[in-house]
Amino acid sequence: MNPQTMKQLISFFTCHFFLIFGVTAQNQSDTLIFKAQKIYTADTGFSVATSMVISNGVILYVGSDKTADSLFQKAKSINYGNNVIYPGFIDAHCHFLAYTKGLSQADLVGTKSEQEVIKKLKKYVKKNKPRFSKNPSNPTPWIVGRGWDQNDWENKTFPTMEALNKAFPNLPVCLSRIDGHAVWINQAAINKLKLNPDTVLEGGEFIFSKPIPSTDLINSAKNPNPRTFTGICIDNAAEIVKNQIPDVPYSVWQPYLKTGLKNCHSQGLTQLAEAGIKVEDINMIQDLQAKNELPMRIYAMLACSEENLGYVYQNGMILTDMLTVRSMKFYLDGALGSRGALLKGDYCDQLGHKGLQLMTIPKFEMYQIYLLNRGFQVCVHAIGDSANTIALKTFNKNIPEGYDARWRIEHAQIVSGKDQKLFSKRSIIPSVQPTHATSDAAWADSRLCNTINKGGYAYQNLLRQSKIIALGTDFPVEGISPIHTFYSATQRMDAEGKLEKPFIGEQALSRKQALWGMTLWAAYANFDETRTGSLETGKLADFVVLNTDIMTAEPSKIIKAKVKATYLGGTNVYTR
């Protein structure tokens, strides 16, 4: 008997068990049969059905219309006709709270120049004028924004403070780059923070302009032209700035929390992996979920900090229906776009520079052992090939053979062919973001010289080694659409249509692999595959209804797919 037939028999007898003992019969008024043209279960056999029976938020049966109607004769039927049902999409790496807070800040995504940034900031300040009026409770209001990317500008170079100083001489300004690994500040911010850019930092850099050479040796000796701080702070230097800026009051961004949640549901998201948050954020999530104000399953990675390490020691894991806390996130390097990713060789467009290592290897290993002894998962941000070498070698050293650690490398963006083989030895999970590949395609070679030979964005190679690949977006670094993730993963093209040909097309995932990466494999990476990630008997009824069969549609129609409805635990949380 083949596995699929066995599975169908188990499902059939499970339903009859409910009938025999009266469980289903008693609740048939609350039982629903969802029907659609196709139901992609995304189980290990990738079976397809047309009916799914749900009661009290749990799946009772998945299979044919005839069997569902026969077994559950009193159940109410909801027919989605020619639409298609999929498991609820899981974003394996995102920053939901940062995204919602960011909705209250200046949005600089898509700006094409310094001048456009200044123009947007002026409109933002004018629109939110009361927030930028000094008063006893707000003596120094900050202008905070995010989303600029010098790679989208004509000159491709970092901005300077000059334009910010001229536009906002008295208001401190802090603008995060699209990847969050760099900030752009003005002189008022430097004065407010009493910042010393000449400070030498481990894993951080303050960017200075180069001195202008002078042919007038006499005057040059009398009046030297020293280097000047540009206002750009990278990685740990950026953290110094961001950690001193007053946090956005909850009263300001509370309305945006609802907006952000609605935006996620409208994209079919039912579970999010929050990649690095504080203890106070965990407490807030618990409070909101207790009040039913945050209907979203959250897999939270605590950010590495002394406070959070102490929290792990005192409290251990949190395992509830809606919130899981059993992992911690570390940073080994920065981002490729701001040249903070740690490379083995020099950056092609900045010779002599190899990026930044944000944590020492001994400290990283010490934390690994600490968390291993408490059953916690280790998740590490590693983008450059050198950072990935450190992560893979230390993971292989410290994970006991045969132990189901499920430690993850977040991004795994540049991994040499030799190092790719290290994923398989301890079942290390690559957690990648396909839209990063298509967003970076225009300039990746200018940083790496030969992206393909250096193992860049090699998702198919990583999957062959790990057997599992988890897909996310890293929003708000990228957009929140899982459909765009699916499209970039399978077509290696961007949804905006900027690319003329697939970016390293041989590393594209198949459609099955991409759907698993957004559902079952993402759930596995979150230790949640027994509850979510596929539509199977006994699992939670998290699912999404699309108007398009993305498994068979022409590529041009994939990116046009729309979410008709999203269900969390059998409850409708979004309808178009």
BAVO-904724 format. One record per residue (C-alpha): residue number from 1; residue in three letters; y, x, z. Coordinates in Angstrom, 3 decimals. Example, Ala and Ser with C-alpha at 12.3 -4.5 7.8 and 13.67 -1.06 7.14 Angstrom:
residues 2
 resi resn       py       px       pz
    1  ALA   -4.500   12.300    7.800
    2  SER   -1.060   13.670    7.140
end
This chain:
residues 576
 resi resn       py       px       pz
    1  MET    0.000    0.000    0.000
    2  ASN    3.392    1.476   -0.962
    3  PRO    6.173    1.842    1.667
    4  GLN    8.354   -0.853    0.083
    5  THR    5.571   -3.482    0.209
    6  MET    4.843   -2.527    3.801
    7  LYS    8.509   -2.949    4.677
    8  GLN    8.625   -6.420    3.107
    9  LEU    5.528   -7.482    5.063
   10  ILE    7.039   -6.214    8.320
   11  SER   10.235   -8.155    7.603
   12  PHE    8.212  -11.296    6.757
   13  PHE    6.109  -11.160    9.922
   14  THR    9.181  -10.388   12.044
   15  CYS   10.796  -13.614   10.859
   16  HIS    7.607  -15.602   11.552
   17  PHE    7.490  -14.084   15.025
   18  PHE   10.954  -15.522   15.693
   19  LEU    9.846  -18.916   14.408
   20  ILE    6.634  -19.008   16.424
   21  PHE    8.416  -18.261   19.695
   22  GLY   11.302  -20.573   18.982
   23  VAL   14.023  -17.942   18.990
   24  THR   15.187  -18.601   15.438
   25  ALA   14.597  -22.340   15.652
   26  GLN   16.864  -22.627   18.694
   27  ASN   19.684  -20.785   16.987
   28  GLN   19.394  -22.038   13.428
   29  SER   22.716  -23.873   13.747
   30  ASP   24.279  -20.425   14.342
   31  THR   22.171  -18.708   11.707
   32  LEU   23.730  -17.836    8.363
   33  ILE   22.179  -16.971    5.020
   34  PHE   24.419  -14.740    2.915
   35  LYS   23.635  -14.747   -0.778
   36  ALA   24.984  -12.628   -3.611
   37  GLN   24.096  -11.416   -7.067
   38  LYS   22.764   -8.254   -5.400
   39  ILE   22.524   -6.951   -1.872
   40  TYR   22.227   -3.173   -1.771
   41  THR   20.527   -2.467    1.543
   42  ALA   21.006    1.340    1.312
   43  ASP   17.765    1.739    3.290
   44  THR   15.632    4.826    2.698
   45  GLY   13.879    3.097   -0.208
   46  PHE   17.194    1.860   -1.616
   47  SER   15.820   -1.671   -1.925
   48  VAL   17.865   -4.493   -3.440
   49  ALA   17.809   -8.140   -2.295
   50  THR   19.659  -11.387   -2.940
   51  SER   19.650  -13.000    0.540
   52  MET   20.395  -11.749    4.042
   53  VAL   19.911  -13.837    7.187
   54  ILE   22.093  -13.184   10.235
   55  SER   22.184  -14.603   13.743
   56  ASN   24.318  -13.461   16.678
   57  GLY   25.532  -10.474   14.711
   58  VAL   22.046   -9.137   13.957
   59  ILE   20.129   -9.136   10.676
   60  LEU   16.944  -11.248   10.852
   61  TYR   15.783  -10.978    7.273
   62  VAL   16.705   -9.304    3.974
   63  GLY   14.934  -10.328    0.789
   64  SER   14.677  -13.157   -1.714
   65  ASP   16.529  -16.486   -1.750
   66  LYS   13.256  -18.403   -1.815
   67  THR   11.867  -16.784    1.329
   68  ALA   15.167  -17.008    3.202
   69  ASP   15.533  -20.713    2.398
   70  SER   11.911  -21.360    3.380
   71  LEU   12.029  -19.538    6.711
   72  PHE   15.491  -20.682    7.783
   73  GLN   15.739  -24.248    6.532
   74  LYS   18.496  -25.328    8.928
   75  ALA   20.653  -22.245    8.446
   76  LYS   24.053  -22.537    6.792
   77  SER   24.302  -20.730    3.466
   78  ILE   27.306  -18.672    2.342
   79  ASN   27.011  -17.852   -1.335
   80  TYR   29.115  -15.044   -2.774
   81  GLY   27.884  -15.800   -6.282
   82  ASN   28.329  -12.934   -8.731
   83  ASN   29.747  -10.605   -6.090
   84  VAL   27.765   -7.771   -4.534
   85  ILE   27.053   -6.984   -0.869
   86  TYR   26.830   -3.451    0.541
   87  PRO   26.486   -2.047    4.076
   88  GLY   29.854   -1.685    5.792
   89  PHE   31.484    1.537    4.662
   90  ILE   31.699    4.364    7.195
   91  ASP   34.429    6.995    7.002
   92  ALA   32.731   10.110    8.353
   93  HIS   35.982   11.978    8.995
   94  CYS   39.413   10.442    9.484
   95  HIS   42.388   10.252   11.843
   96  PHE   42.897    6.556   12.469
   97  LEU   45.283    6.787   15.427
   98  ALA   47.377    9.455   13.694
   99  TYR   47.436    7.240   10.610
  100  THR   48.700    4.213   12.530
  101  LYS   51.329    6.257   14.377
  102  GLY   52.345    7.738   11.052
  103  LEU   53.107    4.267    9.705
  104  SER   56.089    4.242   12.092
  105  GLN   57.289    7.647   10.845
  106  ALA   58.895    8.832    7.630
  107  ASP   56.395    8.680    4.768
  108  LEU   56.833   11.689    2.465
  109  VAL   53.604   11.375    0.506
  110  GLY   54.155   11.813   -3.213
  111  THR   57.585   13.443   -2.968
  112  LYS   58.274   15.868   -5.822
  113  SER   61.043   18.064   -4.372
  114  GLU   63.031   19.015   -1.282
  115  GLN   65.844   16.785   -2.532
  116  GLU   63.537   13.765   -2.700
  117  VAL   62.368   14.465    0.864
  118  ILE   65.978   14.518    2.109
  119  LYS   66.724   11.290    0.256
  120  LYS   63.731    9.546    1.827
  121  LEU   64.635   10.829    5.294
  122  LYS   68.190    9.495    5.034
  123  LYS   66.880    6.052    4.039
  124  TYR   64.380    6.181    6.916
  125  VAL   67.076    7.050    9.484
  126  LYS   69.383    4.324    8.149
  127  LYS   66.595    1.723    8.268
  128  ASN   65.681    2.693   11.851
  129  LYS   69.221    3.368   13.060
  130  PRO   68.733    2.130   16.672
  131  ARG   65.940    4.683   17.197
  132  PHE   68.259    7.552   16.274
  133  SER   71.154    6.581   18.505
  134  LYS   71.460    8.805   21.544
  135  ASN   71.269    7.048   24.910
  136  PRO   70.167    7.952   28.458
  137  SER   66.558    6.981   27.741
  138  ASN   66.535    8.804   24.399
  139  PRO   68.911   11.780   24.722
  140  THR   67.524   13.710   21.750
  141  PRO   65.859   11.478   19.159
  142  TRP   63.586   13.301   16.723
  143  ILE   63.119   12.635   13.029
  144  VAL   59.378   12.896   12.464
  145  GLY   57.620   12.510    9.146
  146  ARG   54.554   13.621    7.233
  147  GLY   53.067   13.945    3.778
  148  TRP   55.067   16.559    1.842
  149  ASP   53.074   18.947   -0.336
  150  GLN   54.737   21.910   -2.014
  151  ASN   51.864   22.047   -4.499
  152  ASP   53.272   18.854   -6.042
  153  TRP   56.716   20.391   -6.477
  154  GLU   57.888   22.179   -9.588
  155  ASN   58.344   25.585   -7.930
  156  LYS   55.090   25.325   -5.868
  157  THR   56.744   27.208   -2.977
  158  PHE   57.343   26.316    0.668
  159  PRO   60.758   24.737    1.403
  160  THR   63.400   26.269    3.681
  161  MET   65.615   24.938    6.449
  162  GLU   68.819   24.958    4.399
  163  ALA   68.625   21.401    3.046
  164  LEU   67.423   19.977    6.388
  165  ASN   70.230   21.736    8.293
  166  LYS   72.853   20.384    5.917
  167  ALA   71.537   16.810    6.012
  168  PHE   70.761   16.680    9.757
  169  PRO   72.797   19.286   11.636
  170  ASN   72.453   17.543   15.017
  171  LEU   69.108   15.749   14.874
  172  PRO   65.912   17.793   15.331
  173  VAL   63.504   17.296   12.421
  174  CYS   59.749   17.944   12.253
  175  LEU   57.909   17.163    9.022
  176  SER   54.150   17.685    8.805
  177  ARG   52.615   18.862    5.573
  178  ILE   50.054   16.509    3.974
  179  ASP   47.142   18.385    5.613
  180  GLY   48.734   18.474    9.081
  181  HIS   48.288   22.254    9.241
  182  ALA   51.941   23.126    8.649
  183  VAL   55.295   21.724    9.770
  184  TRP   58.800   22.104    8.367
  185  ILE   61.566   22.074   10.980
  186  ASN   65.333   22.552   11.079
  187  GLN   67.697   24.606   13.246
  188  ALA   68.342   21.682   15.615
  189  ALA   64.590   21.569   16.327
  190  ILE   64.503   25.318   16.927
  191  ASN   67.407   25.013   19.371
  192  LYS   65.867   22.040   21.157
  193  LEU   62.495   23.765   21.591
  194  LYS   64.039   27.176   22.291
  195  LEU   61.576   28.446   19.732
  196  ASN   61.216   32.166   19.077
  197  PRO   59.823   32.577   15.542
  198  ASP   59.333   36.299   16.134
  199  THR   56.480   35.462   18.501
  200  VAL   53.182   36.956   17.332
  201  LEU   50.441   34.331   17.474
  202  GLU   46.684   34.419   17.199
  203  GLY   45.735   31.923   14.495
  204  GLY   49.297   30.969   13.672
  205  GLU   52.204   32.095   11.559
  206  PHE   55.951   31.544   11.329
  207  ILE   57.005   31.983    7.705
  208  PHE   59.973   34.242    6.960
  209  SER   61.789   34.779    3.689
  210  LYS   61.650   38.307    2.289
  211  PRO   64.832   40.432    2.581
  212  ILE   66.861   40.587   -0.595
  213  PRO   66.839   44.218   -1.806
  214  SER   70.259   45.836   -2.278
  215  THR   71.214   48.618   -4.680
  216  ASP   74.284   49.345   -2.564
  217  LEU   72.681   51.746   -0.106
  218  ILE   75.892   52.376    1.880
  219  ASN   76.731   48.688    2.451
  220  SER   73.072   47.862    2.913
  221  ALA   72.881   50.356    5.796
  222  LYS   76.020   48.922    7.406
  223  ASN   75.099   45.261    6.858
  224  PRO   71.314   44.980    6.601
  225  ASN   69.919   41.791    5.090
  226  PRO   67.123   40.927    7.526
  227  ARG   64.347   38.477    6.841
  228  THR   65.124   34.924    7.938
  229  PHE   62.906   32.195    9.382
  230  THR   62.338   29.464    6.792
  231  GLY   61.428   26.681    9.215
  232  ILE   57.769   26.645    8.124
  233  CYS   55.152   26.933   10.894
  234  ILE   51.446   27.284   10.057
  235  ASP   48.425   26.203   12.147
  236  ASN   48.760   27.376   15.788
  237  ALA   52.488   27.906   15.225
  238  ALA   52.709   24.296   14.057
  239  GLU   50.774   23.175   17.136
  240  ILE   53.377   24.813   19.392
  241  VAL   56.016   22.636   17.754
  242  LYS   54.019   19.392   17.605
  243  ASN   52.859   19.664   21.211
  244  GLN   56.471   19.711   22.458
  245  ILE   57.759   16.763   20.470
  246  PRO   57.930   13.540   22.513
  247  ASP   54.998   11.314   21.619
  248  VAL   55.711    8.077   19.790
  249  PRO   55.897    5.325   22.440
  250  TYR   53.097    2.784   22.155
  251  SER   55.706    0.026   22.017
  252  VAL   56.983    1.532   18.754
  253  TRP   53.685    1.934   16.934
  254  GLN   51.706   -0.972   18.441
  255  PRO   52.530   -3.277   15.492
  256  TYR   51.377   -0.549   13.109
  257  LEU   48.003   -0.391   14.864
  258  LYS   47.309   -3.913   13.609
  259  THR   48.555   -2.972   10.159
  260  GLY   46.338    0.111   10.054
  261  LEU   43.317   -1.881   11.202
  262  LYS   43.917   -4.524    8.560
  263  ASN   44.270   -1.823    5.914
  264  CYS   40.897   -0.367    6.922
  265  HIS   39.145   -3.735    6.900
  266  SER   40.675   -4.525    3.513
  267  GLN   38.916   -1.432    2.162
  268  GLY   35.534   -2.466    3.574
  269  LEU   35.521    0.002    6.477
  270  THR   33.524   -1.033    9.542
  271  GLN   33.047    2.324   11.278
  272  LEU   35.314    5.361   11.631
  273  ALA   34.651    8.881   12.856
  274  GLU   37.870    9.848   14.679
  275  ALA   38.064   13.587   14.108
  276  GLY   39.709   15.000   17.222
  277  ILE   41.500   12.897   19.849
  278  LYS   42.602   13.114   23.486
  279  VAL   41.183   11.584   26.647
  280  GLU   44.179    9.246   26.846
  281  ASP   43.308    8.040   23.348
  282  ILE   39.742    7.301   24.471
  283  ASN   41.082    5.284   27.402
  284  MET   43.397    3.340   25.102
  285  ILE   40.586    2.591   22.620
  286  GLN   38.374    1.310   25.444
  287  ASP   41.182   -0.898   26.733
  288  LEU   41.943   -2.336   23.283
  289  GLN   38.278   -2.969   22.513
  290  ALA   37.782   -4.685   25.879
  291  LYS   40.581   -7.055   24.837
  292  ASN   39.027   -7.541   21.376
  293  GLU   42.176   -6.052   19.843
  294  LEU   40.411   -3.231   18.005
  295  PRO   37.449   -4.667   16.059
  296  MET   36.211   -1.415   14.568
  297  ARG   33.239    0.759   15.487
  298  ILE   34.582    4.186   16.413
  299  TYR   32.703    7.451   16.686
  300  ALA   35.166    9.639   18.567
  301  MET   35.203   13.424   18.503
  302  LEU   37.146   14.819   21.425
  303  ALA   39.541   17.581   20.408
  304  CYS   38.774   20.928   22.011
  305  SER   40.986   21.376   25.081
  306  GLU   40.519   22.283   28.730
  307  GLU   41.247   18.682   29.718
  308  ASN   38.665   17.301   27.303
  309  LEU   36.046   19.871   28.322
  310  GLY   36.580   18.810   31.929
  311  TYR   36.211   15.173   30.883
  312  VAL   32.835   15.953   29.311
  313  TYR   31.710   17.661   32.525
  314  GLN   32.817   14.724   34.705
  315  ASN   31.908   11.751   32.500
  316  GLY   29.285   12.815   29.980
  317  MET   28.784   10.500   27.004
  318  ILE   30.229    7.068   26.290
  319  LEU   27.785    4.860   24.395
  320  THR   28.943    1.273   23.907
  321  ASP   28.565   -1.256   21.127
  322  MET   31.966   -0.345   19.651
  323  LEU   32.684    3.183   20.896
  324  THR   30.644    6.366   20.971
  325  VAL   31.892    9.600   22.536
  326  ARG   29.321   12.374   22.316
  327  SER   30.938   15.085   20.218
  328  MET   33.756   17.630   20.280
  329  LYS   35.726   19.032   17.368
  330  PHE   36.828   22.650   16.955
  331  TYR   39.059   24.437   14.450
  332  LEU   37.994   27.769   13.000
  333  ASP   40.689   27.964   10.333
  334  GLY   43.502   26.114    8.636
  335  ALA   43.871   24.428    5.235
  336  LEU   43.658   25.847    1.737
  337  GLY   46.861   24.114    0.629
  338  SER   48.956   25.944    3.235
  339  ARG   46.916   29.176    2.854
  340  GLY   45.524   28.931    6.366
  341  ALA   41.866   28.622    5.303
  342  LEU   40.011   31.791    6.313
  343  LEU   38.717   33.589    3.223
  344  LYS   36.499   36.636    2.816
  345  GLY   38.816   38.011    0.141
  346  ASP   42.554   37.845   -0.453
  347  TYR   44.296   34.739   -1.697
  348  CYS   44.834   35.188   -5.417
  349  ASP   48.421   33.978   -5.115
  350  GLN   49.165   35.970   -1.936
  351  LEU   47.505   39.363   -2.038
  352  GLY   46.903   40.948    1.347
  353  HIS   46.521   37.536    3.011
  354  LYS   43.120   36.103    3.936
  355  GLY   44.185   33.081    5.972
  356  LEU   43.998   32.450    9.710
  357  GLN   41.169   32.452   12.248
  358  LEU   42.135   29.940   14.924
  359  MET   39.422   30.725   17.478
  360  THR   37.496   33.843   18.434
  361  ILE   33.753   33.899   17.850
  362  PRO   32.838   34.587   21.528
  363  LYS   34.911   31.623   22.694
  364  PHE   33.454   29.377   19.992
  365  GLU   29.903   30.334   20.976
  366  MET   30.650   29.819   24.671
  367  TYR   31.781   26.269   23.945
  368  GLN   28.702   25.647   21.801
  369  ILE   26.370   26.538   24.685
  370  TYR   28.432   24.464   27.117
  371  LEU   28.149   21.365   24.925
  372  LEU   24.527   22.003   23.968
  373  ASN   23.570   21.874   27.650
  374  ARG   25.239   18.468   27.901
  375  GLY   23.658   17.022   24.777
  376  PHE   26.965   16.889   22.922
  377  GLN   27.355   17.347   19.201
  378  VAL   29.532   20.203   17.948
  379  CYS   31.773   19.438   14.967
  380  VAL   33.826   22.261   13.486
  381  HIS   36.638   22.328   10.960
  382  ALA   35.754   25.108    8.506
  383  ILE   37.334   25.286    5.066
  384  GLY   37.362   28.916    3.900
  385  ASP   34.175   30.806    3.046
  386  SER   34.673   33.208    5.962
  387  ALA   35.122   30.335    8.445
  388  ASN   31.989   28.654    7.107
  389  THR   30.034   31.893    7.538
  390  ILE   31.065   32.017   11.206
  391  ALA   30.153   28.371   11.758
  392  LEU   26.774   28.547   10.025
  393  LYS   25.646   31.814   11.602
  394  THR   26.612   30.812   15.142
  395  PHE   25.074   27.354   14.739
  396  ASN   21.811   28.890   13.543
  397  LYS   21.919   31.314   16.459
  398  ASN   22.580   28.763   19.198
  399  ILE   20.766   25.577   18.127
  400  PRO   17.189   25.746   19.477
  401  GLU   14.527   25.480   16.788
  402  GLY   13.302   21.894   16.428
  403  TYR   16.213   20.430   18.411
  404  ASP   17.899   17.395   16.829
  405  ALA   21.436   18.700   17.288
  406  ARG   23.043   17.197   14.164
  407  TRP   25.919   19.662   14.487
  408  ARG   28.425   19.190   11.722
  409  ILE   30.711   21.299    9.594
  410  GLU   33.776   19.247    8.794
  411  HIS   35.019   19.922    5.237
  412  ALA   32.578   22.757    4.311
  413  GLN   34.999   23.257    1.456
  414  ILE   34.313   26.838    0.334
  415  VAL   30.773   28.007    1.131
  416  SER   29.210   30.996   -0.620
  417  GLY   25.857   30.508   -2.357
  418  LYS   24.185   32.765    0.204
  419  ASP   25.607   30.823    3.137
  420  GLN   24.758   27.413    1.657
  421  LYS   21.108   28.156    2.461
  422  LEU   21.958   28.319    6.176
  423  PHE   22.433   24.532    6.361
  424  SER   18.703   23.865    6.098
  425  LYS   17.397   26.091    8.911
  426  ARG   18.850   23.991   11.735
  427  SER   19.541   20.747    9.824
  428  ILE   23.302   21.291    9.931
  429  ILE   25.258   18.404    8.406
  430  PRO   28.045   18.979    5.869
  431  SER   30.772   16.360    6.374
  432  VAL   32.916   16.443    3.246
  433  GLN   35.772   14.556    1.610
  434  PRO   35.286   14.101   -2.162
  435  THR   38.928   13.181   -2.772
  436  HIS   39.928   16.616   -1.422
  437  ALA   38.117   18.168   -4.366
  438  THR   39.918   16.073   -6.960
  439  SER   43.286   16.414   -5.164
  440  ASP   42.966   20.203   -4.948
  441  ALA   41.662   20.629   -8.491
  442  ALA   45.089   21.296  -10.021
  443  TRP   45.746   24.386   -7.888
  444  ALA   42.453   25.471   -6.277
  445  ASP   41.873   28.251   -8.810
  446  SER   45.331   29.675   -8.152
  447  ARG   44.260   30.201   -4.525
  448  LEU   40.647   31.276   -5.121
  449  CYS   40.651   32.814   -8.634
  450  ASN   37.199   31.414   -9.347
  451  THR   36.475   28.268   -7.365
  452  ILE   32.996   27.753   -8.834
  453  ASN   31.686   31.264   -8.124
  454  LYS   33.009   31.135   -4.572
  455  GLY   31.051   27.974   -3.793
  456  GLY   33.997   25.597   -3.760
  457  TYR   33.443   21.858   -3.296
  458  ALA   29.717   22.321   -4.000
  459  TYR   28.520   18.965   -2.679
  460  GLN   25.300   18.764   -4.694
  461  ASN   24.311   22.273   -3.586
  462  LEU   25.017   21.420    0.052
  463  LEU   22.982   18.235   -0.205
  464  ARG   19.980   20.106   -1.617
  465  GLN   20.015   22.321    1.462
  466  SER   20.875   19.814    4.180
  467  LYS   19.179   16.674    2.733
  468  ILE   22.064   14.741    4.290
  469  ILE   25.753   14.712    3.371
  470  ALA   28.349   12.583    5.155
  471  LEU   31.384   11.403    3.187
  472  GLY   34.857   10.632    4.453
  473  THR   38.503   10.762    3.426
  474  ASP   40.360   12.663    6.181
  475  PHE   42.992    9.917    5.972
  476  PRO   45.974   10.036    6.257
  477  VAL   45.593   13.379    4.458
  478  GLU   44.096   11.313    1.622
  479  GLY   44.135    7.564    1.043
  480  ILE   41.741    5.393    3.042
  481  SER   39.822    3.892    0.100
  482  PRO   36.012    4.382    0.196
  483  ILE   35.976    3.294   -3.463
  484  HIS   38.089    6.333   -4.331
  485  THR   35.668    8.454   -2.287
  486  PHE   32.751    7.034   -4.290
  487  TYR   34.567    7.587   -7.589
  488  SER   35.554   11.188   -6.813
  489  ALA   32.046   11.986   -5.545
  490  THR   30.237   10.597   -8.579
  491  GLN   32.718   11.281  -11.380
  492  ARG   34.593   14.335   -9.996
  493  MET   37.749   12.679  -11.321
  494  ASP   40.788   11.385   -9.426
  495  ALA   41.649    7.695   -9.192
  496  GLU   45.248    8.406  -10.265
  497  GLY   44.062    9.745  -13.604
  498  LYS   45.762   13.142  -13.373
  499  LEU   42.653   15.159  -14.227
  500  GLU   41.718   15.500  -17.883
  501  LYS   38.096   16.447  -17.209
  502  PRO   35.677   16.400  -14.240
  503  PHE   36.364   19.076  -11.643
  504  ILE   33.184   21.163  -11.321
  505  GLY   31.253   18.208  -12.708
  506  GLU   27.840   19.768  -12.067
  507  GLN   28.449   19.251   -8.326
  508  ALA   28.833   15.463   -8.675
  509  LEU   26.663   13.287   -6.447
  510  SER   24.555   10.492   -7.914
  511  ARG   25.641    6.950   -7.140
  512  LYS   22.768    6.482   -4.698
  513  GLN   23.666    9.709   -2.916
  514  ALA   27.328    8.740   -2.707
  515  LEU   26.555    5.277   -1.305
  516  TRP   24.175    6.783    1.258
  517  GLY   26.880    9.325    2.140
  518  MET   29.242    6.461    2.979
  519  THR   26.632    4.374    4.807
  520  LEU   23.209    5.498    6.078
  521  TRP   23.868    9.253    6.075
  522  ALA   27.281    8.822    7.673
  523  ALA   25.646    6.679   10.368
  524  TYR   23.023    9.397   10.885
  525  ALA   25.767   11.994   11.305
  526  ASN   27.175    9.686   14.008
  527  PHE   23.764    9.243   15.756
  528  ASP   23.946    5.573   14.774
  529  GLU   21.377    5.161   11.988
  530  THR   19.151    2.865   14.113
  531  ARG   21.993    0.303   14.419
  532  THR   24.195    0.678   11.352
  533  GLY   24.412    2.285    7.920
  534  SER   21.937    0.013    6.104
  535  LEU   21.141   -3.687    5.877
  536  GLU   17.728   -3.971    7.506
  537  THR   15.988   -6.330    9.896
  538  GLY   17.107   -5.693   13.470
  539  LYS   20.293   -3.834   12.554
  540  LEU   23.870   -4.940   13.169
  541  ALA   25.372   -7.113   10.447
  542  ASP   28.173   -4.832    9.269
  543  PHE   28.700   -5.373    5.560
  544  VAL   31.237   -5.595    2.761
  545  VAL   31.433   -7.843   -0.300
  546  LEU   32.768   -6.315   -3.546
  547  ASN   33.556   -8.028   -6.821
  548  THR   31.942   -5.140   -8.710
  549  ASP   28.510   -3.550   -8.861
  550  ILE   29.661    0.041   -8.388
  551  MET   26.062    1.219   -8.816
  552  THR   25.961    0.162  -12.471
  553  ALA   29.568   -0.413  -13.564
  554  GLU   31.324    1.780  -16.085
  555  PRO   33.333    4.553  -14.339
  556  SER   36.660    2.973  -15.297
  557  LYS   35.633   -0.229  -13.510
  558  ILE   34.578    1.504  -10.288
  559  ILE   38.139    2.314   -9.257
  560  LYS   39.176   -1.286   -9.993
  561  ALA   36.591   -2.731   -7.584
  562  LYS   38.077   -5.040   -4.958
  563  VAL   36.881   -5.984   -1.492
  564  LYS   36.328   -9.727   -1.261
  565  ALA   35.306   -9.769    2.418
  566  THR   34.381   -7.496    5.317
  567  TYR   32.069   -8.445    8.190
  568  LEU   31.632   -6.661   11.503
  569  GLY   28.628   -7.763   13.559
  570  GLY   28.387  -10.863   11.393
  571  THR   32.014  -11.816   12.071
  572  ASN   34.439  -11.992    9.185
  573  VAL   37.307   -9.555    9.833
  574  TYR   38.837   -9.643    6.355
  575  THR   38.916  -12.013    3.387
  576  ARG   40.930  -11.443    0.229
end
